Amino acid sequence: MDQTLIITAAQSRLLASPLRLRILHALADAAATAAEVADALGETRGNVHYHLQKLLDGGLVAVEDTRLQAGHVERCYRAVATRFGQPAAAAGGGPRRLETWVQRTPEEIETLMGALEQLLASWERLPSTHPAGARTWSLAVDITPTVDDPLAEGQATHGPG
């Protein structure tokens, strides 16, 4: 899943929940039911169902399939995206922002920073031909721990959030 979804402020608020992020990443490659996601994440089914409904209402997951299981209909959900962006401020290339959330160790983040530094350096070394319409762009990478990270705070990873 390589697409970046341009999201609203309301959708961005939905992504403030670490459990919702874990659910999105669990649904990135294959559709699954709420029960399957709950089992995979080690969370309660009710808690996962609650957060899945919020993600569905917000347009961040979609129902990919339904199936009859033990006399009731189960929905199979799939993440719409795992990378998110803000719309350009104006036609012609206003500021843009790409976002994703991941749970990683500090050592993994250092590895990520090294890879990003190499990527930026490769773009800096490209020859500039100054074609018509070319602009100078500022590229910034912020990697910031979230303030409500339950793993950092020692809190539970569920709840209405």
Secondary structure, 3 states (H helix, E strand, C coil): CCCEEECCHHHHHHCCCHHHHHHHHHCCCCCECHHHHHHHHCCCHHHHHHHHHHHHHCCCEEEEEEEEECCEEEEEEEECCCEEEECCCCCCCCCCEEECCCCCCHHHHHHHHHHHHHHHHHHHCCCCCCCCCCCCCCCCCCCCCCCCCHHHHCCCCCCCC
